[in-house]
């Protein structure tokens, strides 16, 4: 997400940092590079022009150039303008005075609309709510079955009346069913098309009128770039969209749609879809996203992911085991499992402040890790017996061959995992000893994982 833009902006600011004081010519050249970086990220041309003009005016029109920390001030100006461009945070979805609250989910076919309905249901269930999914796509083959599969995956019932009832009538019947059965929220999955057309708009307008929703959420595929912005304008003109959900943000290194859509439509981004799992729906935060783009990390989101994935009681037990040097491969396997639940490793690394500069300095290679490697590590650990996981020291030659064969890996991979585990255990042992002696700042720790 925003990898290309982030790398270019960070490189630019590093160049400016070497200059000390900045001249007006420096700022003009920096503005030109920012403009090119934004255009390459597929940001709307008009948005880019207004953005760069504001940045340049602020950088030259104040006391920025006179200060020794001019570069930091320019970075702050760019960050503030990015936040203004992205708009307000997603915030909580609107609710009805009396249940159920109704959310109408619209969009083109193939943008992830049905999956997003499931993600919304999963989010509401996590908050203790009782959502109902409603299938109103009666045109696309197997659309109802697809929503039922999604509903089963997120443990949410699906209301459907087949393909012979009109979408508005299905909607009205679903609302009656929801009120009679105590559902707190109704999420309506609508029909999509490969492009915006009169029939599509007429149908979703009719469903909207029947639903009287608290939210009209437009799902957009971020990888379509400026096409997503054009679709947003057309849907907003007919439906008065209340917010956007951008999907496939984890697969778009440019991110131009996110930086354009708020400015073009005047409507907020509510959520970002960052993966295929049903918990991969992130509330949009303009300030956090601006910080990520500039390589400043996103500690708050990282903390939230850790808190959602890590059991406090288990963490306390693990800490005691680490200090007592009784950490074994069973614990190691548990930590790998928790790490994978927190999301892709590259996303987690991007949330750590300064990691962008480290990645850039190392040519982008040192901190990248193939997700398949995690799969291999988990397979190796699963191929061990409980005794081997609790007593790694007994895993010798013949056992290593058996484990490699059982996990579909090589003996070298088994050896590497055991070596990394020993490094990690030694590292935590050193930390525990150093804390007791008060010499923590003198430690030279191995890289480990």
QUIKASUL-V215827 format. One record per residue. N is the residue number from 1. RES is the residue in one small letter. PSI is psi in radians with two decimals (NA if undefined). Layout:
# QUIKASUL-V215827
n: (N,N)
res: (RES,RES)
psi: (PSI,PSI)
This chain:
# QUIKASUL-V215827
n: (1,2,3,4,5,6,7,8,9,10,11,12,13,14,15,16,17,18,19,20,21,22,23,24,25,26,27,28,29,30,31,32,33,34,35,36,37,38,39,40,41,42,43,44,45,46,47,48,49,50,51,52,53,54,55,56,57,58,59,60,61,62,63,64,65,66,67,68,69,70,71,72,73,74,75,76,77,78,79,80,81,82,83,84,85,86,87,88,89,90,91,92,93,94,95,96,97,98,99,100,101,102,103,104,105,106,107,108,109,110,111,112,113,114,115,116,117,118,119,120,121,122,123,124,125,126,127,128,129,130,131,132,133,134,135,136,137,138,139,140,141,142,143,144,145,146,147,148,149,150,151,152,153,154,155,156,157,158,159,160,161,162,163,164,165,166,167,168,169,170,171,172,173,174,175,176,177,178,179,180,181,182,183,184,185,186,187,188,189,190,191,192,193,194,195,196,197,198,199,200,201,202,203,204,205,206,207,208,209,210,211,212,213,214,215,216,217,218,219,220,221,222,223,224,225,226,227,228,229,230,231,232,233,234,235,236,237,238,239,240,241,242,243,244,245,246,247,248,249,250,251,252,253,254,255,256,257,258,259,260,261,262,263,264,265,266,267,268,269,270,271,272,273,274,275,276,277,278,279,280,281,282,283,284,285,286,287,288,289,290,291,292,293,294,295,296,297,298,299,300,301,302,303,304,305,306,307,308,309,310,311,312,313,314,315,316,317,318,319,320,321,322,323,324,325,326,327,328,329,330,331,332,333,334,335,336,337,338,339,340,341,342,343,344,345,346,347,348,349,350,351,352,353,354,355,356,357,358,359,360,361,362,363,364,365,366,367,368,369,370,371,372,373,374,375,376,377,378,379,380,381,382,383,384,385,386,387,388,389,390,391,392,393,394,395,396,397,398,399,400,401,402,403,404,405,406,407,408,409,410,411,412,413,414,415,416,417,418,419,420,421,422,423,424,425,426,427,428,429,430,431,432,433,434,435,436,437,438,439,440,441,442,443,444,445,446,447,448,449)
res: (x,x,x,x,x,x,x,x,x,x,x,x,x,x,x,x,x,x,x,x,x,x,x,x,x,x,x,x,x,x,x,x,x,x,x,x,x,x,x,x,x,x,x,x,x,x,x,x,x,x,x,x,x,x,x,x,x,x,x,x,x,x,x,x,x,x,x,x,x,x,x,x,x,x,x,x,x,x,x,x,x,x,x,x,x,x,x,x,x,x,x,x,x,x,x,x,x,x,x,x,x,x,x,x,x,x,x,x,x,x,x,x,x,x,x,x,x,x,x,x,x,x,x,x,x,x,x,x,x,x,x,x,x,x,x,x,x,x,x,x,x,x,x,x,x,x,x,x,x,x,x,x,x,x,x,x,x,x,x,x,x,x,x,x,x,x,x,x,x,x,x,x,x,x,x,x,x,x,x,x,x,x,x,x,x,x,x,x,x,x,x,x,x,x,x,x,x,x,x,x,x,x,x,x,x,x,x,x,x,x,x,x,x,x,x,x,x,x,x,x,x,x,x,x,x,x,x,x,x,x,x,x,x,x,x,x,x,x,x,x,x,x,x,x,x,x,x,x,x,x,x,x,x,x,x,x,x,x,x,x,x,x,x,x,x,x,x,x,x,x,x,x,x,x,x,x,x,x,x,x,x,x,x,x,x,x,x,x,x,x,x,x,x,x,x,x,x,x,x,x,x,x,x,x,x,x,x,x,x,x,x,x,x,x,x,x,x,x,x,x,x,x,x,x,x,x,x,x,x,x,x,x,x,x,x,x,x,x,x,x,x,x,x,x,x,x,x,x,x,x,x,x,x,x,x,x,x,x,x,x,x,x,x,x,x,x,x,x,x,x,x,x,x,x,x,x,x,x,x,x,x,x,x,x,x,x,x,x,x,x,x,x,x,x,x,x,x,x,x,x,x,x,x,x,x,x,x,x,x,x,x,x,x,x,x,x,x,x,x,x,x,x,x,x,x,x,x,x,x,x,x,x,x,x,x,x,x,x,x,x,x,x,x,x,x,x,x,x,x)
psi: (2.06,0.33,-0.81,-0.85,-0.76,-0.79,-0.73,-0.74,-0.73,-0.68,-0.73,-0.80,-0.54,-0.68,-0.76,-0.64,-0.45,-0.23,-0.34,-1.92,2.55,2.53,2.96,-0.58,-0.65,-0.77,-0.70,-0.75,-0.69,-0.72,-0.68,-0.74,-0.65,-0.73,-0.78,-0.72,-0.73,-0.69,-0.70,-0.45,0.11,0.57,2.49,2.35,-0.79,-0.68,-0.75,-0.79,-0.81,-0.69,-0.89,-0.65,-0.77,-0.74,-0.81,-0.76,-0.74,-0.68,-0.61,-0.52,0.10,-2.88,0.31,-0.84,-0.38,-0.28,2.71,-0.43,0.74,-0.69,-0.76,-0.66,-0.65,-0.73,-0.74,-0.72,-0.79,-0.75,-0.79,-0.70,-0.59,-0.75,-0.72,-0.64,-0.73,-0.37,-2.93,2.88,2.81,-0.77,3.01,2.59,2.61,2.58,2.71,2.66,-0.59,2.47,2.59,2.70,2.44,2.23,2.08,2.11,2.08,2.91,3.09,2.81,2.39,-0.01,-0.06,0.41,-0.87,-0.74,-0.67,-0.63,-0.74,-0.70,-0.70,-0.73,-0.74,-0.69,-0.77,-0.72,-0.67,-0.50,0.08,0.24,3.01,1.51,2.80,2.26,2.46,2.21,1.90,0.09,1.69,0.05,-0.73,2.29,2.34,0.25,-0.70,-0.77,-0.65,-0.77,-0.61,-0.67,-0.75,-0.79,-0.72,-0.67,-0.61,0.20,0.80,2.23,2.65,2.23,2.23,2.63,0.45,-2.86,0.00,-0.16,2.48,2.61,-0.74,-0.70,-0.66,-0.74,-0.83,-0.72,-0.64,-0.68,-0.69,-0.77,-0.71,-0.74,-0.72,-0.38,0.23,0.53,2.44,-0.54,2.55,2.17,2.00,2.04,2.07,2.96,2.62,2.97,2.98,-0.28,2.87,2.22,3.01,-0.73,-0.74,-0.86,-0.72,-0.70,-0.82,-0.53,-0.72,-0.71,-0.72,-0.77,-0.62,-0.53,-0.53,1.03,2.70,-0.51,2.40,1.85,2.10,2.11,2.21,2.43,1.92,-0.43,-0.19,-0.05,-2.17,-0.42,-0.65,-0.67,-0.70,-0.74,-0.73,-0.74,-0.75,-0.77,-0.72,-0.65,-0.60,-0.56,-0.16,1.06,2.45,-0.29,2.87,2.59,2.01,2.07,2.89,0.50,-0.46,-0.25,0.06,1.90,-0.14,-1.01,0.29,-0.56,-0.75,-0.57,-0.20,-0.59,-0.69,-0.75,-0.66,-0.71,-0.41,0.10,2.62,2.71,2.26,-0.76,2.75,2.29,2.09,0.57,3.07,-0.36,2.69,-0.17,0.11,0.94,2.01,2.25,2.36,2.26,1.95,-0.76,-0.70,-0.72,-0.69,-0.71,-0.68,-0.75,-0.66,0.14,0.33,0.00,-3.09,1.30,-0.64,-0.79,-0.67,-0.77,-0.75,-0.69,-0.70,-0.81,-0.59,-0.41,-0.38,2.22,2.17,-0.72,-0.72,-0.66,-0.69,-0.73,-0.70,-0.72,-0.72,-0.69,-0.66,-0.76,-0.55,0.02,0.55,0.24,2.15,-3.07,-0.41,-0.76,-0.70,-0.76,-0.70,-0.67,-0.68,-0.72,-0.76,-0.66,-0.72,-0.51,-0.39,-0.20,3.04,2.48,-0.68,-0.58,-0.75,-0.73,-0.67,-0.31,-0.17,2.14,2.34,-0.16,-0.53,-0.75,-0.67,-0.78,-0.74,-0.75,-0.53,0.24,0.29,0.13,-0.66,-0.53,0.19,2.44,2.18,2.19,-0.48,-0.50,-0.68,-0.72,-0.71,-0.73,-0.73,-0.66,-0.70,-0.81,-0.64,-0.45,-0.13,2.68,2.78,-0.66,-0.69,-0.65,-0.59,-0.40,1.32,-0.42,-0.32,-0.11,1.61,-2.85,-1.11,-0.64,-0.72,-0.68,-0.77,-0.74,-0.72,-0.76,-0.74,-0.46,-0.07,0.44,-2.90,2.85,-0.62,-0.68,-0.68,-0.76,-0.73,-0.77,-0.78,-0.64,-0.77,-0.67,-0.77,-0.68,-0.76,-0.78,-0.69,-0.68,-0.83,-0.56,-0.71,-0.71,-0.79,-0.75,-0.75,-0.62,-0.69,-0.64,-0.20,0.48,0.51,-0.63,-0.15,-0.02,2.51,1.75,2.54,2.78,-0.63,-2.22,NA)
